Amino acid sequence: MPESSRRKKPAATAPVTTGPAAPKPNPRWWVPVMVGLMVLGLVWIVVFYITQQAYPVPGVGLWNLGIGFALAMVGFLMTTRWR
């Protein structure tokens, strides 16, 4: 039986490509700040209702709700970047 001829060039190999870099882990302070903002927002709103809209900041009135929700929302938005 005749022998097959040798290849003149080496077999092609797939080029080595590196995938996207793995995301860096969050700093150690990320989770405590995230949870702290959510809890602080909740406490702010609860204090506002318990004190019959007099506190935590007496001069801003109903904006206290906005402040409490904003604090909690920043905490929730931080959860989307948590790794």
Secondary structure, 3 states (H helix, E strand, C coil): CCCCCCCCCCCCCCCCCCCCCCCCCCCCCHHHHHHHHHHHHHHHHHHHHHCCCCCCCHHHCCHHHHHHHHHHHHHHHHHCCCC
